[in-house]
Structure formats: C-alpha cells, structure tokens
Amino acid sequence: MKVEHATSAWEPISGERRFQLLVDSVGDYAIYLLDPNGIVSSWNSGAARFKGYTADEIIGRHFSSFYTDEDRAAGVPQRALATALNEGRFEAEGWRVRKDGTRFWASVVIRAVRDETGTLMGFAKVTRDITERRIAEEALRRSEEQFRLLVQGVVDYAIFMLDTTGRISSWNAGAARMKGYGADEIIGRHFSSFYTDEDRAAGMPQRALATALNEGRFEAEGWRVRKDGTRFWASVVIDAIRDESGVLRGFAKITRDITERRKAQEALDEAREALAQAQKMEAVGQLTGGVAHDFNNLLQAISSSLELIEQRLEAGRTDIAPFAATARAAVDRASTLTRRLLAFARRQPLKPERADLNALVAGLWDLLRRSVGETIRLERRLEEPLWPVHADVNQIESALLNLVINARDAMPGGGTVTVETANASFAAADLVNDPGVAPGDYVAMTVRDSGTGMPPDVLARVFEPFFTTKPIGQGTGLGLSQLYGFARQSEGFVRIDSAVGRGTAVHLCLPRDHAASAPVSDEGTAPAEIPVPPPGRAGAGRGTVLVVEDEELVRMLLVEVLEGDGYTTLEAADGTEALAWLGEAGAVDLLVTDVGLPGLNGRQLAEMAQARDPDLRVLFLTGYAFQALDDRPGDGADGLGRNTRVLVKPVAVDAFRAMVGSMLSGR
C-alpha cells in the first residue's frame, strides 16, 4: 500500500518574501524602490492609494512623474537623487502630483541602497501625504502672523509678555510709543522699570504678579514712568498664561495711557462742584419771587403794627401790646427765613450730624410753600416717631428743596406735592438693584407729585450727570445725579417710581442712626407759633369789606384798621372761603384780596366775584407788584378795571385807609 504524505497549507516564507508582504501592507506610506537612474522598480499599496497609479502603470517610469512641472523644470528630482547618492539620504517636503493631476503636500525621504561591496543598487523612497497637517500648520501660521500683526499694529495699548520672573520677553509698537523704549532696549529687563520709585519701594510690582499668579488676573490704575522720566496715569491688566497642563509660562501685560481721561474726570469733578453751587444759586433765583412775597408780608405786619402803636400812643392809649408782639413775631419769622435761605445758598463740605427729618421738613415748610407757587397744593405726611439719621443737614435741605422744585416743574397746570417721611427696614433681597447698599434700618423721605410722570427710557437715565428733560437754560441736569451721589456718600440710596400720567415719587433713603435720638439743631427747628392779637371791635356800618389774606398777621392788621375806621369786616384765609361770603350780590361793598393765595388765587377770585356783581369794588394787595395782573384786560388808566385798584406791599396804614375811603366814597 502506497502512502502519500499530505502537503501542509502553510509553506515556509522566505525573509525576502516576508519583507515584501510587510511593505505591501503599509497603506499610509508610499514605499518603493528606484533603480540607479531613478526608474520605479517596485510599488506598494500605500503608493497606489495616494498617488493613484497601479504597479503595472508606474513601474518602469521615472519617479519625476510625481513632481510638479515647475520642480521638474528646476531639476529638483535630479538634485534629490544626487543628494541621496552623495550624502546617503535626502529629506524634504513639497508639492507632488497624483495620477489625476491633483496636488498633495508630501514628506519625502530618499536613501541610497548599496550592496555589501558598496555598489549602488538604487534608491529606497518613502513618501507620506501630510496635506492635512500642512493645512493645519499653515492656518496656525496665518493665525499667529495675524495675531502678531494685530499686536504690533496696536499703538494705543502697550501689549507685551513677561516671563515667569517678570522679565519682558516681547514688545509691541504701542509699548514703544507709550513708554519710549525700543524692543532692543527693554526686552530682558524687569517690568518694574515702569513703576515709580515709591511703588517699587512699596513692592507693588511683586504684589501685581502675585495677584495675577494666585487669582489669574491683576487689574489696577496708577502712575507709571516713561523712559524719559515723565509720568502717565495707566490702566494696567496682567493675566497669568498657563499651558494645557496648567504650568505657568509667563504673564500677558496690557497697559493703556489714560492720563487725558483722568484729567477730564478731574475737570468734570470740578465742574460738577462748580455747577452744584451754581444750581443752588439757580434755585435761590427761582425762589426770589416767593421770598420777596414772604418778606413783603412780614414787612407789612411790622410796618402796620408800628403805625398803629404810634397812633394809639398819640391818642393817649396804652393798649399796644398785641401790635408789639405781632411786630416781634414778624421779625423772628423774617430772621428764620433769612437764615434758611443763607444756609441753603452757602458753599460748604459735607458735615454729617444726627438729624430729625421731620424737624427739617417742618423748618423748611414756609420756604417750600413759597417755592411751589400758587397753583400747587403742598401737603406733608410725617411718621411719628421717626428714627434719627446721620447725614449733612444742609444737603438734606438742599435735596428736599430741589425735589420740590422739580415736582413743581412737572405740574405746569397745577397739582399736589406731598412730602412724606417713614421708617423702613430692608433685607438683602430688597436691595438687589442697589449694589453696595447694606441691609438694615433706613429713614425714607419721599417727595411725591401728581404731575406728568416719566416714560421708561427717561426714567432709566435720570441719574446720569447733565441729563435733563428741561429746555436748554432751565436746568443743569445735575440735581438727581447729585442727590444720588449724596445718598451713596451717606451710605444710603435713592429710588424713583414714575409712570406717564401717574406722577413721580422720589425716595431718599438714609441709614438710621442707632447711636442716639437726634437732637434738633437750630437750623432744623420749626419757627415758633406767632401770637395772634385779639380781634378788633365791631364796625359802624359805613360799608362792608371782605378781607382775603392767607397771612394771618397781615389779615388781622387790615381788619383792625378797617374796624377802627368804622367799616363792617368779613375775613377769609383763601379764595374758596371768600366765595361763601360773596354768595349774595351786594352783600360785600369792597373785596380786599391778596393776589398770591393758595389754590384759587386773588385774580381768579375777583373775576368770579365781579362776574356775579359787576359793581363790586376790588382792591388787590400784592408783593409781586403788577406781575400777576399785567395780562388782565381793563379800562382804567392803570390798566385795571374801573372798579379795581392795586396796592403794593408793604402798604402804609394811611395809604390803605385813603384807598379804601376813595373806593367806597361813592357807595
């Protein structure tokens, strides 16, 4: 029986065959042989994949087929073989061409292959397609170049790098322009060269780097020194630079010269201070008319009292005490008014003290009442007991007066201004829109009006310096910004509630003074009550005179004169009360009225009264001269109606008697 030996499916592979299989299996590299003349003699799968040729298409052709026309014309393939032949190796990168004509960026290595005797057998060529890497490197290079050009092109900022010790390692054109050093002068030097001697002695450069190292960033403003020794005010930012592993590589430093901005800020601060005083004086000017009216009333009371005292003394009478008291009270009120006006107008730094806002409001009430005019109703709602505050009294008074004037201006057709005080406690959640304000107890002073209100876009800007909705020349635009600054300086805050058609409320909130209850200073006291003399005797029936005057002292003296001369008198403190006396035609022979009355003013009262009784005589008493009457049509020589006359306060008693007598002589 013949036994045949089965052959194994796995035959031993020679070393040469194994190497060939290895080379053919490499798909990411083109690995092939050239003969000594550069003719392709072998071809692997990697070469076929990214060059596009099969083995039978390329073997036997010269390897210069893979080069661009420009490289072939320049003899690049021949120089590559010559270098490999002479030096044993040629290595380069460059464009190569596929079978379809497209190009790719190749990394090429060519080695000379020799046998044991040193005879040249050919060349081994390894090529790799690194187009994607080149694209990425080119993009990075372009990005770095653009960044370098950007940094170098910036001339308004000094942008440079520091190493980990603070020595300068790069320098841009902005740094050279700003600091005066060329790159070759400063690179390698420590950045503390730019600091002042005082700052270096205080260790500020080291603290700046330590802060940037520990917190990632340092930011500050301060004086820096140029090469020529001059100083400039700089805004400085230093950032720590770390690599992907978190290792510190150095610091990026950006400096900007903001000297001009600092000068502008200083000039703005000076202008604000000057304008603050100018605004005070502007407010004083706005109050001139009201203050003059107030003084004329007081002078009227003093003048009339003195005349009556003289007349009674001449007649041998000694009952003059009521008139002496009236004159003294008027003098006291004039003194208080003058003191308040001067306190408001004077220029002085903040002097915080314990204060009672209720007492301050009461003390300013007469001045506020005169400042709003005749068409505005002024009310107050003061909480009792009210916590004391610690703030500058003059600033509070100035703020209150300005807020009331603003409220007045928001109501050109008249309305109501309410001054309120209240205790208030705020938690942190209540103050999220008031950064930097500490939670706690506050005292709120609110000025509320029934005026036009503000739209949201205006409301958002009311605290901006120089922003105003008033016409040019009628406001500095600093009032609310100064109020905001005063409140924050006093550790308080300001809020405004407003809507179009619903009025405005400004809330000044000052922190409660927990130290003690606030004693009320002389500047914050309300004026003393003025004693009112007893009413005069009944008249003799020679005519009925209705006296309408909101100043009680003046009204009492006028009635005293009239009753002393035998007239029947009626009294009213305002126009509404007077209309009740004028209900019947002929009941009153002469209407004596102040022009500046709260609510219904004297002119309006006279027009309504004469519409009911055309023969009614009207005598106007006013501290505004003809200001309030000059637009009133009339047929008299003085521009008033034939039954109308006017006397300007202060009025002499005899002149008043003569005018009344002449007006009633025909009745």
C-alpha positions as CSV (number, residue, x, y, z in Angstrom):
1,M,0.0,0.0,0.0
2,K,1.4,3.3,-1.0
3,V,1.2,6.0,1.5
4,E,1.3,9.6,0.1
5,H,2.3,12.4,2.5
6,A,-0.1,15.3,2.6
7,T,1.4,18.7,2.0
8,S,0.8,21.5,4.6
9,A,-1.2,24.6,3.5
10,W,1.4,26.8,5.3
11,E,4.7,26.8,3.4
12,P,7.7,28.4,5.0
13,I,8.1,32.0,3.8
14,S,11.5,33.3,3.0
15,G,12.8,36.5,4.6
16,E,12.7,38.4,1.4
17,R,9.0,37.4,0.8
18,R,8.1,38.3,4.3
19,F,9.6,41.8,3.9
20,Q,7.8,42.2,0.6
21,L,4.5,41.4,2.3
22,L,5.2,43.9,5.1
23,V,6.0,46.7,2.7
24,D,2.9,46.0,0.6
25,S,0.7,46.0,3.7
26,V,1.7,49.6,4.7
27,G,-1.2,51.8,3.4
28,D,-0.2,55.2,4.9
29,Y,3.2,55.5,3.3
30,A,4.4,55.1,-0.3
31,I,7.4,52.8,-0.1
32,Y,9.1,51.8,-3.3
33,L,12.5,51.3,-5.0
34,L,14.1,53.3,-7.8
35,D,17.0,51.9,-9.9
36,P,20.2,53.9,-10.0
37,N,18.7,56.1,-12.8
38,G,15.5,56.9,-10.8
39,I,13.2,54.4,-12.6
40,V,10.5,53.0,-10.4
41,S,11.2,49.3,-9.8
42,S,8.7,48.4,-7.1
43,W,5.3,49.7,-5.8
44,N,3.4,49.1,-2.6
45,S,-0.3,49.6,-1.7
46,G,0.3,52.9,0.1
47,A,1.9,54.3,-3.1
48,A,-1.0,53.1,-5.1
49,R,-3.5,54.6,-2.6
50,F,-2.4,58.2,-2.5
51,K,-0.6,58.5,-5.9
52,G,-3.3,56.8,-7.9
53,Y,-1.1,54.6,-10.0
54,T,-1.2,50.8,-10.1
55,A,2.1,48.9,-10.1
56,D,1.8,48.0,-13.8
57,E,1.1,51.7,-14.7
58,I,4.1,53.1,-12.9
59,I,6.9,50.5,-12.7
60,G,9.4,51.3,-15.4
61,R,8.6,55.1,-15.4
62,H,10.9,57.7,-13.9
63,F,10.0,58.9,-10.4
64,S,10.0,62.6,-11.7
65,S,6.4,61.8,-12.9
66,F,5.3,62.7,-9.3
67,Y,6.9,66.2,-9.4
68,T,5.2,69.4,-10.5
69,D,6.2,70.9,-13.8
70,E,8.0,73.8,-12.0
71,D,10.1,71.3,-9.9
72,R,11.0,69.2,-13.0
73,A,12.0,72.4,-14.9
74,A,14.1,73.4,-11.9
75,G,15.8,69.9,-11.8
76,V,14.5,69.1,-8.3
77,P,14.2,65.3,-8.9
78,Q,17.9,65.1,-10.1
79,R,19.2,67.1,-7.2
80,A,17.2,64.8,-4.8
81,L,19.0,61.7,-6.2
82,A,22.3,63.4,-6.3
83,T,22.0,64.4,-2.6
84,A,20.9,60.8,-1.6
85,L,23.9,59.4,-3.6
86,N,26.4,61.8,-2.1
87,E,25.1,62.1,1.4
88,G,23.3,58.8,1.7
89,R,20.0,60.5,2.4
90,F,17.7,63.2,1.0
91,E,14.8,64.5,3.0
92,A,12.4,67.3,2.1
93,E,8.8,68.4,1.9
94,G,7.0,69.7,-1.2
95,W,4.1,69.5,-3.6
96,R,3.7,66.3,-5.5
97,V,1.3,65.3,-8.3
98,R,-1.2,62.4,-8.4
99,K,-2.1,60.5,-11.5
100,D,-5.3,62.6,-11.8
101,G,-3.3,65.8,-11.7
102,T,-4.3,66.9,-8.2
103,R,-1.6,68.0,-5.8
104,F,-0.7,66.9,-2.3
105,W,1.9,68.0,0.2
106,A,4.4,65.3,0.7
107,S,7.1,64.4,3.2
108,V,9.8,62.6,1.2
109,V,12.9,60.5,2.3
110,I,15.2,59.0,-0.3
111,R,18.1,56.7,0.7
112,A,20.8,55.3,-1.4
113,V,20.8,51.4,-1.4
114,R,24.2,49.7,-1.8
115,D,25.3,46.0,-1.6
116,E,28.0,44.5,0.5
117,T,30.7,45.8,-1.8
118,G,29.3,49.4,-1.7
119,T,28.0,49.2,-5.2
120,L,24.9,51.4,-5.8
121,M,21.9,49.2,-6.3
122,G,19.3,52.0,-6.4
123,F,17.3,54.1,-4.0
124,A,14.6,53.4,-1.4
125,K,11.9,56.1,-1.4
126,V,9.4,56.7,1.3
127,T,6.7,59.3,0.8
128,R,3.9,60.4,3.2
129,D,0.8,62.6,2.4
130,I,0.9,65.3,5.0
131,T,-1.5,67.7,3.3
132,E,-3.9,68.0,6.3
133,R,-1.0,68.6,8.7
134,R,0.3,71.3,6.3
135,I,-3.1,72.9,6.1
136,A,-3.4,73.0,9.9
137,E,0.2,74.3,10.3
138,E,-0.5,77.0,7.6
139,A,-3.7,78.0,9.3
140,L,-1.8,78.2,12.6
141,R,1.0,80.2,11.0
142,R,-1.5,82.6,9.4
143,S,-3.3,82.9,12.7
144,E,-0.1,83.6,14.6
145,E,1.0,86.0,11.9
146,Q,-2.3,87.8,12.0
147,F,-2.1,88.0,15.8
148,R,1.5,89.2,15.6
149,L,0.4,91.9,13.1
150,L,-2.6,92.8,15.2
151,V,-0.5,93.1,18.4
152,Q,2.2,95.0,16.6
153,G,-0.3,97.2,14.9
154,V,-2.0,98.3,18.1
155,V,-0.5,101.7,19.0
156,D,-2.9,102.8,21.7
157,Y,-2.1,99.9,24.1
158,A,1.2,98.5,25.3
159,I,0.9,94.7,24.8
160,F,3.8,92.6,25.8
161,M,4.8,89.4,27.5
162,L,6.7,88.7,30.7
163,D,8.4,85.5,31.7
164,T,7.7,83.8,35.0
165,T,10.0,86.2,36.8
166,G,8.6,89.4,35.4
167,R,11.2,90.0,32.7
168,I,10.0,91.4,29.4
169,S,10.0,88.8,26.5
170,S,8.1,90.7,23.8
171,W,7.3,94.3,22.9
172,N,4.8,95.9,20.5
173,A,4.6,99.2,18.8
174,G,2.1,100.6,21.3
175,A,4.5,99.9,24.1
176,A,7.3,101.6,22.3
177,R,5.2,104.6,21.6
178,M,3.7,104.9,25.1
179,K,6.8,104.1,27.1
180,G,9.6,105.3,24.9
181,Y,11.7,102.2,24.8
182,G,12.7,100.3,21.6
183,A,12.4,96.5,21.7
184,D,16.2,96.0,21.9
185,E,16.4,98.4,24.9
186,I,13.8,96.8,27.1
187,I,13.5,93.1,26.2
188,G,15.2,91.1,29.0
189,R,14.7,93.9,31.6
190,H,12.3,93.6,34.6
191,F,8.9,95.2,34.1
192,S,9.3,97.1,37.4
193,S,11.3,99.6,35.4
194,F,8.0,101.3,34.5
195,Y,7.0,101.8,38.2
196,T,7.7,104.9,40.3
197,D,10.4,104.8,42.9
198,E,7.7,104.9,45.6
199,D,5.8,102.0,44.1
200,R,8.9,99.9,43.8
201,A,9.9,100.6,47.3
202,A,6.4,99.5,48.4
203,G,6.7,96.2,46.5
204,M,3.8,97.0,44.1
205,P,5.3,95.1,41.1
206,Q,5.8,92.0,43.1
207,R,2.2,92.2,44.5
208,A,0.8,92.7,41.0
209,L,2.5,89.4,39.8
210,A,1.5,87.6,42.9
211,T,-2.1,88.6,42.4
212,A,-2.1,87.6,38.8
213,L,-0.5,84.2,39.7
214,N,-2.9,83.5,42.6
215,E,-6.1,84.9,41.1
216,G,-5.4,84.6,37.4
217,R,-5.6,88.4,36.8
218,F,-4.4,91.7,38.2
219,E,-6.1,95.0,37.3
220,A,-5.3,98.5,38.6
221,E,-4.7,102.1,37.8
222,G,-1.7,104.2,38.8
223,W,1.2,106.3,37.8
224,R,3.9,104.8,35.5
225,V,7.2,106.1,34.3
226,R,8.4,106.6,30.7
227,K,12.0,106.2,29.5
228,D,12.4,110.0,29.7
229,G,11.3,110.0,33.3
230,T,7.8,111.6,32.7
231,R,4.8,110.1,34.4
232,F,1.5,109.0,32.9
233,W,-1.7,107.6,34.5
234,A,-2.1,104.0,33.4
235,S,-4.8,101.4,33.3
236,V,-3.0,98.0,33.8
237,V,-4.1,94.4,33.3
238,I,-1.8,91.4,33.9
239,D,-3.0,87.9,33.1
240,A,-1.2,84.7,34.0
241,I,-0.5,82.5,31.0
242,R,-0.5,78.7,31.5
243,D,-0.1,75.8,29.1
244,E,-2.5,72.9,28.7
245,S,-1.1,71.1,31.7
246,G,-1.5,74.2,33.9
247,V,2.2,75.1,34.1
248,L,2.9,78.8,34.3
249,R,4.5,80.1,31.1
250,G,4.6,83.8,31.9
251,F,2.3,86.8,32.0
252,A,0.5,88.9,29.4
253,K,0.5,92.6,30.3
254,I,-1.7,95.3,28.7
255,T,-1.2,98.9,29.6
256,R,-3.2,101.9,28.4
257,D,-2.4,105.6,28.9
258,I,-5.5,107.2,30.4
259,T,-3.9,110.4,31.6
260,E,-6.3,112.5,29.4
261,R,-9.3,110.6,30.7
262,R,-8.1,111.2,34.3
263,K,-7.7,114.9,33.6
264,A,-11.1,115.0,32.1
265,Q,-12.6,113.2,35.1
266,E,-10.9,115.7,37.4
267,A,-12.2,118.6,35.3
268,L,-15.6,117.0,35.4
269,D,-15.5,116.7,39.1
270,E,-14.5,120.4,39.4
271,A,-17.3,121.3,37.0
272,R,-19.8,119.3,39.0
273,E,-18.7,121.1,42.2
274,A,-19.0,124.4,40.5
275,L,-22.3,123.6,38.9
276,A,-23.6,122.2,42.2
277,Q,-23.1,125.7,43.7
278,A,-24.5,127.3,40.5
279,Q,-27.6,125.1,40.8
280,K,-28.0,126.2,44.4
281,M,-27.9,129.8,43.2
282,E,-30.3,129.0,40.4
283,A,-32.7,127.5,42.9
284,V,-32.3,130.7,45.0
285,G,-33.1,132.7,41.9
286,Q,-36.2,130.7,41.3
287,L,-37.2,131.3,44.9
288,T,-36.7,135.1,44.7
289,G,-40.3,135.9,43.8
290,G,-41.7,133.8,46.6
291,V,-39.2,135.0,49.2
292,A,-39.9,138.6,48.2
293,H,-43.6,138.0,48.7
294,D,-42.9,136.4,52.1
295,F,-40.8,139.3,53.2
296,N,-43.3,141.9,52.0
297,N,-46.0,140.2,54.1
298,L,-43.7,140.3,57.1
299,L,-42.8,143.9,56.5
300,Q,-46.4,144.7,56.1
301,A,-47.1,143.3,59.6
302,I,-44.2,145.2,61.1
303,S,-45.0,148.5,59.4
304,S,-48.7,148.3,60.2
305,S,-48.0,147.4,63.8
306,L,-45.6,150.3,64.3
307,E,-48.0,152.8,62.8
308,L,-50.9,151.6,64.9
309,I,-48.7,151.8,68.0
310,E,-47.7,155.3,67.2
311,Q,-51.3,156.4,66.6
312,R,-52.5,154.9,69.8
313,L,-49.7,156.4,71.8
314,E,-50.5,159.8,70.2
315,A,-54.2,159.3,71.3
316,G,-53.1,158.5,74.8
317,R,-54.0,154.9,74.6
318,T,-51.7,152.2,76.1
319,D,-53.2,149.0,74.7
320,I,-50.4,148.4,72.2
321,A,-49.0,145.1,73.5
322,P,-50.7,143.0,70.7
323,F,-49.2,145.1,68.0
324,A,-45.7,145.0,69.6
325,A,-46.0,141.2,69.8
326,T,-47.1,141.0,66.2
327,A,-44.1,143.1,65.1
328,R,-41.7,141.0,67.1
329,A,-43.1,137.7,65.7
330,A,-42.8,139.0,62.2
331,V,-39.2,140.0,62.8
332,D,-38.5,136.5,64.2
333,R,-40.0,134.9,61.1
334,A,-38.0,137.1,58.8
335,S,-34.9,136.2,60.6
336,T,-35.7,132.5,60.3
337,L,-36.4,132.8,56.6
338,T,-33.2,134.7,56.0
339,R,-31.2,132.1,57.9
340,R,-32.7,129.2,55.9
341,L,-32.0,131.0,52.6
342,L,-28.4,131.6,53.5
343,A,-27.9,128.1,54.8
344,F,-29.2,126.7,51.5
345,A,-27.0,129.0,49.4
346,R,-23.7,128.7,51.3
347,R,-21.0,126.5,50.0
348,Q,-19.5,124.0,52.4
349,P,-18.3,120.4,52.6
350,L,-20.4,117.6,54.0
351,K,-20.8,117.8,57.7
352,P,-22.8,114.8,58.8
353,E,-24.7,115.0,62.1
354,R,-27.6,113.4,63.8
355,A,-30.8,114.9,62.4
356,D,-34.6,114.5,62.7
357,L,-36.1,114.6,59.1
358,N,-39.5,115.6,60.5
359,A,-38.0,118.7,62.1
360,L,-36.1,119.5,58.9
361,V,-39.3,119.3,56.8
362,A,-41.2,121.5,59.3
363,G,-38.4,124.0,59.4
364,L,-38.4,124.4,55.6
365,W,-42.1,124.3,55.2
366,D,-42.7,128.0,54.7
367,L,-39.8,128.2,52.2
368,L,-41.2,125.1,50.3
369,R,-44.7,126.6,50.3
370,R,-43.5,129.8,48.7
371,S,-41.3,127.9,46.2
372,V,-44.1,125.9,44.6
373,G,-46.3,128.9,43.7
374,E,-50.0,129.5,44.0
375,T,-51.2,126.7,41.7
376,I,-49.6,123.8,43.7
377,R,-51.0,122.3,46.8
378,L,-48.3,121.3,49.3
379,E,-49.0,118.5,51.8
380,R,-47.0,116.6,54.3
381,R,-47.3,113.2,55.9
382,L,-44.7,112.7,58.6
383,E,-44.4,109.4,60.5
384,E,-44.2,109.7,64.3
385,P,-42.0,108.7,66.0
386,L,-39.3,108.8,63.3
387,W,-35.8,107.3,63.6
388,P,-32.9,109.8,63.6
389,V,-30.4,109.8,60.7
390,H,-26.7,110.7,60.4
391,A,-26.2,113.0,57.4
392,D,-25.4,116.5,56.3
393,V,-28.4,118.7,57.2
394,N,-27.7,121.3,54.6
395,Q,-27.5,118.6,51.9
396,I,-30.8,117.2,53.0
397,E,-32.4,120.6,53.0
398,S,-31.0,121.3,49.5
399,A,-32.2,117.9,48.2
400,L,-35.7,118.5,49.6
401,L,-35.9,121.9,48.1
402,N,-34.7,120.7,44.7
403,L,-37.0,117.8,44.7
404,V,-40.0,120.0,45.5
405,I,-39.0,122.4,42.7
406,N,-38.6,119.5,40.3
407,A,-42.1,118.3,41.3
408,R,-43.5,121.8,40.7
409,D,-42.0,121.9,37.2
410,A,-43.6,118.6,36.4
411,M,-47.0,120.1,37.1
412,P,-47.3,123.2,34.8
413,G,-51.1,123.1,35.2
414,G,-51.1,122.7,39.0
415,G,-51.4,119.7,41.2
416,T,-50.3,118.3,44.6
417,V,-46.9,117.8,46.0
418,T,-46.6,115.6,49.1
419,V,-43.6,115.3,51.3
420,E,-43.6,112.1,53.3
421,T,-41.3,110.5,55.9
422,A,-41.3,106.9,57.1
423,N,-39.2,104.3,58.9
424,A,-38.2,101.4,56.7
425,S,-36.2,98.2,57.1
426,F,-34.6,96.5,54.1
427,A,-33.3,92.9,53.8
428,A,-30.6,91.9,51.3
429,A,-33.3,90.6,48.9
430,D,-34.8,94.1,48.9
431,L,-31.6,95.7,47.7
432,V,-30.6,93.5,44.8
433,N,-31.0,96.5,42.5
434,D,-28.9,98.7,44.8
435,P,-25.4,97.3,44.8
436,G,-23.2,98.2,47.7
437,V,-26.1,99.1,50.0
438,A,-26.1,97.3,53.3
439,P,-29.4,95.8,54.6
440,G,-30.7,97.4,57.7
441,D,-32.9,100.2,59.0
442,Y,-33.4,103.4,57.0
443,V,-35.4,106.5,57.1
444,A,-37.2,107.4,53.8
445,M,-38.0,110.9,52.8
446,T,-40.3,110.9,49.8
447,V,-41.4,113.8,47.5
448,R,-44.4,112.7,45.5
449,D,-46.2,114.7,42.8
450,S,-49.3,114.3,40.6
451,G,-47.5,115.5,37.5
452,T,-46.8,114.2,34.0
453,G,-44.6,111.3,35.1
454,M,-41.7,109.9,33.0
455,P,-41.5,107.2,30.3
456,P,-39.2,104.2,31.0
457,D,-36.4,105.5,28.7
458,V,-36.2,108.8,30.6
459,L,-36.5,107.1,34.0
460,A,-33.6,104.9,33.1
461,R,-31.3,107.9,32.7
462,V,-32.4,110.3,35.4
463,F,-29.3,109.8,37.5
464,E,-26.9,110.5,34.6
465,P,-24.9,113.7,35.0
466,F,-26.1,116.5,32.8
467,F,-29.2,114.6,31.6
468,T,-32.3,116.7,31.9
469,T,-35.7,116.9,30.3
470,K,-36.0,120.6,30.8
471,P,-35.5,123.1,28.0
472,I,-32.0,124.5,27.4
473,G,-31.1,127.1,30.1
474,Q,-33.7,125.8,32.6
475,G,-31.7,123.2,34.4
476,T,-28.2,121.9,34.8
477,G,-29.1,118.2,34.7
478,L,-27.1,117.7,37.9
479,G,-29.9,117.7,40.5
480,L,-30.7,114.0,40.6
481,S,-27.2,112.9,39.9
482,Q,-26.0,114.9,42.9
483,L,-28.8,113.5,45.0
484,Y,-27.7,110.0,44.0
485,G,-24.1,110.9,44.9
486,F,-25.1,112.4,48.3
487,A,-27.2,109.4,49.2
488,R,-24.4,106.9,48.3
489,Q,-21.8,109.0,50.1
490,S,-24.1,108.9,53.2
491,E,-24.4,105.1,52.8
492,G,-28.0,105.4,51.6
493,F,-29.7,105.2,48.3
494,V,-32.3,106.8,46.0
495,R,-35.2,105.2,44.2
496,I,-37.7,106.7,41.7
497,D,-41.1,105.5,40.9
498,S,-42.8,107.1,37.9
499,A,-45.2,106.4,35.1
500,V,-46.5,108.6,32.3
501,G,-49.7,110.3,33.6
502,R,-49.3,108.9,37.1
503,G,-46.8,111.3,38.6
504,T,-43.4,110.7,40.2
505,A,-42.2,109.7,43.6
506,V,-38.5,110.2,44.6
507,H,-37.5,108.3,47.7
508,L,-34.3,109.4,49.5
509,C,-33.3,106.6,52.0
510,L,-30.7,107.4,54.6
511,P,-29.4,104.9,57.2
512,R,-30.8,105.0,60.7
513,D,-28.5,106.5,63.4
514,H,-28.6,103.8,66.1
515,A,-26.3,105.8,68.4
516,A,-28.9,108.1,69.9
517,S,-32.1,110.0,69.2
518,A,-31.3,113.0,67.1
519,P,-31.4,116.4,68.8
520,V,-32.9,119.0,66.6
521,S,-30.4,121.8,65.7
522,D,-31.3,125.5,65.4
523,E,-31.2,125.1,61.7
524,G,-33.7,122.3,61.8
525,T,-36.3,123.8,64.2
526,A,-39.7,124.9,63.1
527,P,-40.5,128.5,63.5
528,A,-42.3,129.5,66.7
529,E,-46.0,130.0,66.6
530,I,-46.8,133.6,66.0
531,P,-49.2,135.1,68.6
532,V,-52.4,136.4,67.1
533,P,-53.7,139.6,68.5
534,P,-57.4,139.7,69.7
535,P,-59.9,140.7,67.0
536,G,-60.9,144.3,66.7
537,R,-64.2,146.0,67.7
538,A,-67.3,146.0,65.5
539,G,-67.7,148.5,62.7
540,A,-70.1,151.5,62.4
541,G,-71.8,150.3,59.2
542,R,-70.2,152.7,56.6
543,G,-69.7,149.7,54.2
544,T,-68.8,146.0,54.3
545,V,-65.3,145.0,53.4
546,L,-64.2,141.4,52.8
547,V,-60.5,140.9,53.6
548,V,-59.0,137.8,51.9
549,E,-55.4,137.2,53.0
550,D,-53.6,133.9,53.7
551,E,-51.1,135.5,56.0
552,E,-52.9,135.7,59.4
553,L,-50.8,138.6,60.8
554,V,-51.5,140.8,57.8
555,R,-55.2,139.9,57.7
556,M,-55.6,140.7,61.4
557,L,-53.9,144.1,61.0
558,L,-56.0,145.0,57.9
559,V,-59.2,144.1,59.8
560,E,-58.0,146.2,62.8
561,V,-57.5,149.2,60.6
562,L,-60.9,148.8,58.9
563,E,-62.8,148.2,62.0
564,G,-61.1,151.1,63.7
565,D,-62.4,153.3,60.9
566,G,-65.9,152.1,61.3
567,Y,-66.2,149.5,58.5
568,T,-68.0,146.2,58.8
569,T,-65.4,143.5,58.1
570,L,-65.5,139.9,56.9
571,E,-62.4,137.6,56.9
572,A,-61.3,134.7,54.7
573,A,-57.9,132.9,54.5
574,D,-58.3,131.7,50.9
575,G,-60.4,132.1,47.8
576,T,-62.7,129.2,48.5
577,E,-63.7,130.5,51.9
578,A,-64.2,134.0,50.4
579,L,-66.7,132.7,47.8
580,A,-69.0,131.7,50.6
581,W,-69.2,135.4,51.7
582,L,-69.7,136.5,48.1
583,G,-72.7,134.3,47.5
584,E,-75.2,137.2,47.5
585,A,-74.8,140.1,45.2
586,G,-74.5,143.4,47.2
587,A,-73.6,141.7,50.4
588,V,-70.0,143.0,50.1
589,D,-69.1,146.5,49.1
590,L,-65.3,146.1,48.7
591,L,-63.2,143.0,48.2
592,V,-59.6,143.4,49.6
593,T,-57.6,140.4,48.5
594,D,-54.0,139.3,48.3
595,V,-53.1,138.2,44.7
596,G,-51.0,135.2,45.9
597,L,-53.5,132.9,47.5
598,P,-53.2,129.1,47.8
599,G,-55.5,127.3,45.3
600,L,-57.9,129.9,43.9
601,N,-55.7,133.0,43.5
602,G,-56.8,136.6,44.1
603,R,-57.2,137.4,40.4
604,Q,-59.4,134.4,39.8
605,L,-61.4,135.2,42.9
606,A,-62.0,138.8,41.7
607,E,-63.1,137.7,38.3
608,M,-65.6,135.2,39.7
609,A,-66.9,137.8,42.2
610,Q,-67.3,140.6,39.6
611,A,-69.0,138.2,37.2
612,R,-71.7,137.8,39.9
613,D,-71.7,141.5,40.9
614,P,-70.2,143.8,38.2
615,D,-70.3,146.8,40.6
616,L,-68.1,145.1,43.2
617,R,-65.0,147.1,44.1
618,V,-61.8,145.1,44.3
619,L,-58.5,146.2,45.9
620,F,-55.5,144.0,45.2
621,L,-52.7,143.8,47.8
622,T,-49.6,142.1,46.3
623,G,-45.9,141.7,46.9
624,Y,-45.5,141.0,43.2
625,A,-46.4,144.5,42.0
626,F,-48.3,144.2,38.8
627,Q,-46.7,140.9,37.8
628,A,-49.8,138.9,38.5
629,L,-52.1,141.4,37.0
630,D,-50.4,142.7,33.8
631,D,-52.2,140.3,31.5
632,R,-55.7,141.2,32.9
633,P,-57.7,143.3,30.5
634,G,-59.1,146.6,31.9
635,D,-60.4,150.0,31.1
636,G,-58.9,152.1,33.9
637,A,-55.9,154.4,33.4
638,D,-53.7,151.9,35.3
639,G,-54.7,149.0,33.0
640,L,-57.1,147.6,35.6
641,G,-60.9,147.6,35.6
642,R,-62.7,150.8,36.6
643,N,-63.7,149.2,39.9
644,T,-60.3,147.7,40.6
645,R,-57.2,149.1,42.2
646,V,-53.9,147.7,43.5
647,L,-51.5,148.5,46.3
648,V,-48.0,147.0,46.6
649,K,-46.9,145.5,49.9
650,P,-45.7,146.8,52.3
651,V,-48.6,149.2,52.4
652,A,-48.7,152.2,54.8
653,V,-51.8,152.2,57.0
654,D,-52.8,155.7,56.0
655,A,-52.4,154.8,52.3
656,F,-54.6,151.8,52.8
657,R,-57.2,153.9,54.6
658,A,-57.1,156.5,51.9
659,M,-57.5,153.9,49.1
660,V,-60.4,152.2,50.8
661,G,-62.1,155.5,51.6
662,S,-61.8,156.7,47.9
663,M,-63.2,153.4,46.6
664,L,-66.2,153.3,48.9
665,S,-66.9,157.1,48.8
666,G,-69.5,156.6,46.1
667,R,-71.4,153.7,47.7
